[in-house]
Amino acid sequence: MLLQSYTKEIFRPECNPSFQSLHCIAHLGQDVSEALPYLNATLGGFEYLKDPPTVTFRVHGKLITVYSREIAVNALKDEEEADKILEWLRREINEAWDKRGEIEPKYEERRGQGP
């Protein structure tokens, strides 16, 4: 298991604190950068950067960016939604890492295509 732990920080957008949606930053206890090309391949990342290693997804109207040691999620309705997304991503990261021998890593983005 690559990603074992994280701590989360929930906050309102700094640009407009009156917004109803929340943002979340998960600080990862482990470095997941080596898993990102596999995660990009399995989930079809919207944007992938090699340096620094980063993959971004558009999922259900949210932007989710996975960095080496952080996950950022925007437009959350509450902390429960953040927990569900973070646990889903933890499972996806670990599964992609566990199956890396069977997955062709993807080092490109989907260029303007959303799910």
N, C-alpha and C positions, 0 to 999 in steps of 0.2 A: 504494500500500500504506500503510494507516494505521498499523498496529502492526508495527513492524520489530524491536523488541528488548525483552527483559525480563531481569531477574535473579530467581532464585528463592531462597526461604528455606524450608527444611524443618525442622519441629520437632515434638516431642510436645506434646499438649495441656497447658497450664499447670495446668488444674484437677486433672489426675491424670496425672503423668508416667509412671506405670506402664502406661498404656493402650498397646496394641499398634499402634493406628492412628497415622498421622501427619497433620499439617496442612501446608499450603503457602501461602505468600504470594508472589505474583509481583509484583515492582515493575516497572511498565511504563515503557519508555523514551519513550513518546509518550502524549499525552492522548487517550483513546478515547471521551470522554463524548458527543460528537456521534453516534457510531455506536450507542449503547446503545438508543435507540428502535427502530432497524432490527434489531438483534440480538434484542430482545424480540419483535418481530414474527415473525422467522424461526424462533426457537427456542422461542417460547411461554414466556416467563419466568413463574416462580411469583410473584415480587414485583417491582414496578418502582417506583422513587422518582424524582421529578423533581429534588428538591433535598435533598441532593446527588444527582447522577445515579448511579443504582445499579440493577442488575438481578440478580436471584437466580434460579437454576435448581435443580431437583431432578433429578439425573441418576444413575441406578444406585446409589441409596442415599446419594448425596453432595449436600451443599449447595455450590453454586458461586456466588460473588458477584463480579460484575464492577463495579468502581468506575472512576472517571476514570483513575486511575493505578495501580491494583492489581487483582489477581485473588486471591480467597481460596478455597481448596478444603479441605474437611475429609474425615475418614475414609479416608485413603489407606493402601494396604497397603505401598507402598514408593516410592522416588524415581522409579523407572521409570514407575509409574502416573501420578505427578504430571507427568512430562515428556509423556506421551501426551495427557493432558487439556489441558495448557497449549498444546501444539502444535495440537490440535484447535480450541481456542478462538481461537487466533491466526488460523487459517484462517477460522473462522466470522466473526470480527470483520471481517477484511479483505474477505471475500466480501460480507457485508452492507453494508459501506461502499461497495465497488465497485459494487454493484447498488442503491444507495439510490434512484436515479431510478425503479426498477421496484417498490420496496417501499413499502407504506403504513406509515409509522412507527406504533408502538403505544406509547401513553403510559399504558396501564393494566396492571393485573396480572390474572392469571387467577382471582383470589380463591378460594383454598383448593383448587384443583385441582392435583394432581400428575400427572406423566406416567404 
